[in-house]
Amino acid sequence: MKEKQIKIPGPDHPISIQRNHTRVVVSVAGHMIADTRNALTLREAAYPPVHYVPVEDVDFSQLERTDHATYCPYKGDSNYYSIPAGGKKSVNAVWTYEDPYPAVAQIKGHVAFYPDRVDEIAEH
């Protein structure tokens, strides 16, 4: 098995994580999946910003763990959840880095949502 490459964020691939001071609400099919005032916003290189929501502010009764997994050389291994209420659109809609690399350790205990796999990620 090939060893996973670990990369450190830097000038060529910056990653910043800041506390989001707005309320972030995620909904699917009329169900509120997450509601927090403690989200972290991760900005990575040229990618759109991603809100990471603390697990305690997520309704896990509406999520279903999947076997899907991906790897990011900057953040580590990620695990996924689907949102059954959203049907096919919401398969693997939620991801989490359960043991992120030290450079992004702040996102441990948080989940993120693909904007195109939920109905809304609203900031109030």
Protein Blocks (a to p, Z undefined) as FASTA:
>chain_A
ZZdddddddfklccdddddfbdcdddeehiafbdcfkbccddehjbccdddddfklccfk
lpccdfbdcddfknopcdddddfknommlgokbccdfbacfklmmmgoiacddfklcfbd
cdZZ
